[in-house]
Amino acid sequence: MFCAIANVQTATAELPSLTTKEAMGRFAISENNKYSFHIECRGRFELLPDGGRKKNVHKTSAIVIEPIIEEVLPNRSFKARAVNYDSFESNDPATAELEKTTIRGQANGGISFEITTEIHQGTIFYSGKVTNPGPTIKNPLRFALRIKIPSLYQKLAIKSPKQVEEFKETLEDDKVSIKWTDGEKVKSNFSKDVDASSDEINGPGISSVEIDSAAYGGKKVTITAAPNSSLIMSNADSEPLHKGFNLMWTTDPTKDKDHKAQIAIEVR
């Protein structure tokens, strides 16, 4: 699959900010006893599971969600059109109790898109669509999301042989449970090298992923693609999943013509 990033355009706008000192620079926040979620004024979407007082979850373990615009080329490969985060704007006011908001943005080539974030009973839902393909782009476009799971133990200090053994045991218990679009299920733990882009992981496409890691303080994160959409997993190298991996959510434009497909992220 070919992926090229075009130059960033220069439109400028910014989402409104909350005014309290601790929330400056943030457009929207949702917090409960399971997670802290926020949208920054520059358009960064960040989710941090909450392990409670006794199971601190380090900020570097936050999940980042990024909107992506892909141009579908005649050879069926995809060209990513760079999103200009300075272009983000919304008719909605800044809020510390996010329920639903729609954000408009632009991507290189004069492309306009929108992304809707909605929280219902603690589950975070996303949907999006291209609203204007721009004046020069002739190929079809599709809205997508990249979900970035970071290196989960990067701040863990391991010095003694005992700590090494304890870490190995932790990784043996950490796992990712995957459900394919055909209903088949596979699992991968965090201790072995994995090529996350392989057919053994992705199958015909992924409908849901559950991340169960001690780094999230006993919380499980489930990411589910609605019908007419799917997920693809990848990582930079063939390495253990605790070092980080990505999930790309895309819709099937031939079936999701009304742009109703959603992706849901649940922490429990």
C-alpha positions in Angstrom: 0.0 0.0 0.0 1.4 3.3 -1.1 1.0 6.3 1.3 2.3 9.8 0.6 1.8 12.9 2.6 1.1 16.1 0.7 2.2 19.5 1.9 0.2 21.2 4.6 -2.0 24.1 3.6 -2.1 27.4 5.4 -5.7 28.1 6.4 -5.8 29.3 10.0 -8.5 29.0 12.6 -8.7 27.6 16.1 -11.2 25.9 18.4 -12.4 28.0 21.4 -10.7 27.3 24.7 -12.0 26.6 28.1 -11.0 29.5 30.4 -10.1 27.8 33.7 -6.3 27.7 34.4 -6.0 23.8 34.4 -8.1 23.5 31.1 -6.6 26.3 29.0 -5.8 25.1 25.5 -8.6 22.5 25.6 -11.8 22.8 23.6 -13.7 19.9 25.2 -13.3 17.5 28.2 -15.1 14.4 29.4 -13.9 12.8 32.7 -15.3 10.0 34.8 -13.9 7.2 37.0 -12.8 5.2 33.9 -11.0 7.7 31.8 -10.1 11.3 31.0 -10.8 12.4 27.4 -10.1 15.8 25.9 -9.9 17.7 22.6 -7.2 20.3 22.4 -7.8 23.6 20.6 -5.3 22.5 18.0 -7.4 19.4 17.3 -5.5 16.7 19.3 -7.9 14.0 20.6 -6.5 12.2 23.6 -7.9 9.4 25.8 -6.2 8.3 29.1 -7.7 5.4 31.0 -7.9 6.0 34.8 -6.6 3.3 37.0 -7.6 5.1 40.3 -5.4 6.2 43.1 -3.7 2.9 43.6 -3.0 2.2 39.9 -1.6 5.3 38.4 -1.6 5.4 34.6 1.2 7.5 33.2 0.3 10.3 30.8 2.6 8.9 28.2 0.2 6.0 27.8 -2.6 8.2 26.4 -4.3 7.0 23.3 -4.3 9.6 20.5 -7.0 9.8 17.8 -6.2 11.5 14.5 -8.5 12.3 11.6 -7.1 11.2 8.2 -8.3 12.1 4.7 -7.3 9.5 2.1 -7.4 9.9 -1.7 -8.3 6.6 -3.4 -6.0 6.2 -6.4 -6.9 4.4 -9.6 -4.6 1.5 -8.7 -6.6 1.1 -5.4 -3.7 2.4 -3.3 -4.3 5.4 -1.0 -2.7 8.8 -0.7 -3.0 10.6 2.6 -3.9 14.2 2.4 -2.2 16.2 5.2 -4.8 17.6 7.7 -4.2 21.2 8.7 -4.9 21.3 12.4 -4.8 25.1 12.5 -8.0 25.0 10.3 -10.2 23.3 13.0 -13.3 25.2 14.0 -16.7 24.5 15.4 -20.1 26.2 16.0 -20.2 24.5 19.4 -18.9 26.3 22.6 -15.9 25.0 24.6 -17.2 22.5 27.3 -15.9 20.7 30.3 -18.8 18.2 30.1 -18.7 17.0 26.5 -21.7 15.2 25.1 -21.5 15.9 21.4 -19.6 18.2 19.1 -18.9 18.5 15.4 -15.6 20.0 14.3 -14.8 21.2 10.8 -11.3 21.1 9.3 -9.4 21.2 6.1 -6.8 19.0 4.4 -4.3 19.7 1.6 -5.8 20.4 -1.7 -8.7 22.5 -0.5 -10.5 19.5 1.0 -13.1 20.2 3.7 -14.2 17.6 6.2 -16.0 17.2 9.5 -15.7 14.9 12.5 -18.4 14.3 15.1 -17.5 13.2 18.6 -20.3 11.9 20.8 -20.3 10.4 24.3 -23.1 8.2 25.3 -23.2 6.3 28.6 -19.4 6.7 28.8 -18.6 5.3 25.3 -16.9 7.6 22.9 -18.3 7.5 19.3 -16.7 9.1 16.2 -18.0 9.6 12.7 -16.9 11.8 9.9 -17.1 12.7 6.2 -15.6 14.8 3.5 -17.9 17.8 2.9 -16.0 19.4 0.0 -13.4 17.5 -2.2 -11.7 20.7 -3.2 -11.2 22.2 -6.7 -8.5 20.0 -8.1 -8.9 16.5 -6.7 -10.6 14.1 -9.2 -10.2 10.8 -7.3 -12.6 9.6 -4.6 -11.8 10.7 -1.0 -12.6 8.9 2.3 -12.5 10.0 5.9 -10.6 7.8 8.3 -9.2 7.8 11.8 -5.8 6.7 13.1 -5.8 5.5 16.7 -2.3 5.5 18.1 -1.5 3.1 21.0 1.8 4.3 22.4 4.7 2.4 24.0 2.9 1.6 27.3 5.9 1.0 29.6 8.3 3.6 28.3 8.5 5.3 31.8 8.9 2.1 33.7 12.3 1.9 35.5 13.6 -1.7 35.3 17.0 -2.2 37.0 17.3 -5.3 39.1 17.0 -8.9 37.8 13.9 -9.3 39.9 12.3 -6.3 38.2 13.1 -7.9 34.8 11.4 -11.1 35.8 8.4 -9.3 37.1 8.1 -7.3 33.9 8.2 -10.5 31.8 5.4 -11.9 33.9 3.4 -8.7 33.4 3.8 -8.9 29.6 2.7 -12.5 29.6 -0.6 -11.4 31.1 -1.1 -8.4 28.8 -2.9 -9.2 25.6 -4.8 -7.8 22.6 -8.0 -9.7 21.7 -9.1 -9.3 18.1 -12.3 -10.1 16.3 -12.3 -10.2 12.5 -15.1 -9.1 10.3 -16.0 -12.7 9.6 -16.4 -13.5 13.3 -13.1 -15.3 13.8 -11.1 -14.4 16.9 -7.4 -14.2 17.5 -5.2 -13.1 20.4 -1.7 -11.8 20.8 0.2 -11.1 24.0 2.6 -8.2 24.7 5.8 -10.3 25.2 6.5 -11.7 21.7 7.5 -10.0 18.5 4.5 -9.4 16.3 4.1 -8.1 12.7 0.9 -6.2 13.4 0.2 -5.6 9.7 0.3 -9.3 8.9 -2.7 -11.4 7.7 -2.4 -13.4 10.9 -3.4 -10.3 12.8 -5.7 -8.5 10.4 -7.4 -11.4 8.6 -10.1 -10.1 6.3 -10.4 -6.9 8.4 -10.9 -6.3 12.1 -14.3 -5.4 13.6 -13.1 -5.0 17.2 -9.9 -4.9 19.4 -9.7 -5.2 23.1 -6.5 -4.0 24.9 -6.0 -5.6 28.3 -2.8 -4.2 29.8 -1.5 -3.6 33.4 -0.3 -0.3 32.1 -3.9 0.8 32.0 -4.4 0.1 35.7 -6.8 -2.8 35.3 -9.0 -1.0 32.7 -9.7 -2.6 29.4 -10.0 -0.5 26.2 -12.3 -1.8 23.5 -12.4 -0.3 20.0 -15.3 -1.4 17.8 -16.0 -0.6 14.2 -19.7 -0.4 13.2 -21.0 -2.3 10.2 -19.8 -1.0 6.9 -16.5 -0.1 8.5 -13.4 -1.9 9.7 -10.0 -1.6 11.4 -6.5 -2.4 10.2 -3.6 -2.9 12.7 0.0 -2.0 12.1 3.3 -1.3 13.9 6.6 0.1 12.9 8.6 -3.1 13.1 8.0 -6.7 14.1 8.3 -6.1 17.8 6.2 -6.7 21.0 2.9 -4.8 21.0 3.8 -3.1 24.3 6.1 -0.9 22.2 3.1 0.6 20.5 0.9 0.0 17.4 -1.7 1.8 15.3 -5.2 1.1 14.3 -6.7 2.6 11.1 -10.5 2.9 11.0 -12.0 3.3 7.5 -15.5 2.9 6.1 -16.7 1.1 3.0 -17.8 4.0 0.7 -19.9 1.7 -1.4 -22.0 0.7 1.6 -21.7 3.8 3.9 -23.0 6.3 1.4 -24.9 8.3 4.1 -21.8 8.5 6.3 -23.5 6.9 9.3 -20.8 4.4 10.2 -19.2 5.0 13.6 -16.3 3.8 15.6 -16.8 3.3 19.4 -14.1 3.4 22.1 -15.1 2.0 25.5 -13.1 1.9 28.7 -14.3 -0.5 31.4 
